[in-house]
C-alpha cells in the first residue's frame, strides 16, 4: 500500500524504488498461488509421496508439455501461413498452401482463392495471354443472356464462314452475328411473354433452327434460313468517281459471299398439366434428330421426361427419378441414339425411340449434382459429374460388354465453387460458378481450369501433380458463361486454334478469343509410355517421322524395279531354255489339229 502512495518519480532513485515495490508485489501473488497449484486446482497433479506417484506425475507433465508443444507448433505454422499470405497480397503474387489449409480458409474468406494456389496441384501455366488471344467484342451494345455457336455446312476448299454466333438479349430478342461482328439478324422478336431461360440450337448442319424455353413453360421453335450470295463487284462509274477521292483498294476475294439470314416460327408448344393437375415446371429441352425426324426431349421438375414431335405433339412421357427438383439436364450420347439425363443424385440413359429407361440410373454421392459432361475425345463411355461442393467425379458406365456404374476417378479439390464442365481436346474445361444462394458469391474469383485427364489417370506422387494444365483468371472481369467452337482433335502434342466466346458479368456483348492448347496423349497411351522402360513398336512409330517412312518405301520400290530388270536381262541357262516364239507356234498347231478333227466329225455325221 505504501508503494501505491508514492508520487510520480521525478528522479532515478524514485524509479528504482517503484520497480522494487512492483517486484515485491509479484512475489506476494506467487506465494499466494503456490498452495493452489500444489493442490491441483489449476490442473496440475498433487505432489508425489512415493516413486510410483512421482512417475505418474512426471508422465502427466510430459504429455501436457507435448500437447503444448504441438499446439504452439500449429500456432506457429498458422502465423507463418498468414505472414506468407500477407506478403503475397502486398507483392501481388500467389502463395502455395497445403490442400487442407487452403480449403478451410477458402470457406471463410473468398479472397483466399485469389491469392493462393494448392501446393500439391499447382497449375502448370497461369499465362492467360499466351493461351487466350482476344479478337473482338461482338454485339457490344447488347445485354446478352444466352449465346451459342451455330455451325454452318462448309464445302471443302471454301473460304466461307464455318459458324455464326447466336445471341439472346435481356429483352428475349434474337440476334445473329458473324464472327467478324457483322449483324446478320438484329433483335428478332421470338414472341415470348416472359423471360427466356434456355436457348438450344439444331444438332446438325442440314437444317438450322432455334429452340427457346420461356419461364412460363412455353417452347417456341424458329427456323433459321441462311442463304449465301456472291458479292457483286462495284460498277465502273462508281469506281471511276472514287479514283479521284480515294486510292485504289485491293480487289476483294472472288469467293467472298454475303450471308442473308431470316427467321420464321415453325412450332410452339407447352408442358401440359398431369392427370392430378400437378404443378410441373419445364427445366430443360434438348432437340435430337433421328434420320429425317426431329424430336424434342423435355425434362420437368417432377422427374419426368417427355418426347415431342416437331409439330409439338407429345409422343409419350415417363418418370425417371424421384429426386427433388426433377430432371436437371439432358445431353446427347452415342450419336443421338440415347440421351443422358441427370438429377440431383442420379444419372442415366434414356431411349427416345422406346420412351423409357434401358438400365437403372446410377447413384452413390452425397452432395447434389450441379453439372454433367462426357469424357473428352475418348469413346470410353465415362461420365464426369460436377458436385455442388466443388468435387468432380468420373464414373465408368461400361465394364467390358456389360453396363456398370463404377467410380473410376476423382478430380483434385481445388475450389469450393461448383464447376460448369466442357470438353476440349483431351482436357476438361471447368468454369468455377457460384451458386445463386451462396453467401458472398460476388467476392469469389471465377477462374477457368483445364484438367489433364492423362495426368490424373497416371496418379499422384510426392512431387506436385500436373493435373491442371492451365488456370486462367480474367480479373477484374468475371466469366459467367462460355461457348466453344472447337477444331477436330489432332494427334498428341499438336497445337491447334479453337475459338471460345465468353460472356462476362455486368458487361455488354460477348468477347471472342482464340484458344491455343496442346492436345495431351490419351490416358491409356500415357500409362503405357510411363510403365514401359524401353522402346516399343508404338513409341517408335510415333517418334519416327512420316518422311522417313516414305523414304524407306521409295527405296524398296527402286530395289524391286532393279531386280525385275536384271532378271529379264539375265543370261542364265534357265532363261535360254524358254523360247517364246516356239511356244506360240506349237500352240497354233494344236489349235489347227483340234479344228480339223471337229470338221471331220461333222462331215461323218452329215454323211450318215
Buried (B, 14 or more C-beta within 10 A) or exposed (E): EEEEEEEEEEEEEEEEEBEEEEEEEEEEEEEEEEEEEEEEEEEBBEEEEEEEEEEEBEEEEEEEEEEEEEEEEEEEEEEEBEEBBEEBBEEEEBBBBEBEBBBEBBEEEBBBBBBBBBBBBBBBBBEBEEBBBEBEBBBEEBEBBBBBBBBBEEEEEEEEBBBBBBBBBEBBBBBBBBBEBEBBBEEBEBEBEEEBBBBBBBBEEEEBBBBBBBBBBBBBBBBBEBEEEEEEEEEEEEEEEEEEEEEEEEEEEEEEBEBEBBBEEBBBBBBEEEEEEEEBBBBBBBBBBEEEEBBBBBBBBBBBBBBBBBEBEBEEBBEBBEBEBBBBBBBBBEEBEBBBBBBBBBBBBBBBEEBEBEEEBBEEBEBBBBBBBBBBBBEBBBBBBBBBBBBBBBBBBEEEEEBBBEEBBEBBBBBBBBBBBBBBBBBBBBBBBBEEEBEEBEEBBBBBBBBBBBBBBBEBEEEBBBBBBBBBBBEEBBBBBBBBBBEEBEEBEEEBEBBBBBBBEEBBBBBBBEBEBBBBBBBEBBBBBEEEEEEEEEBEEBEEEEEEEEEEEEEEEEEEEEEEEEEEEEEEEEEEEEEEEEEEEEEEEEEEEEEEEEEEEEEEEEEE
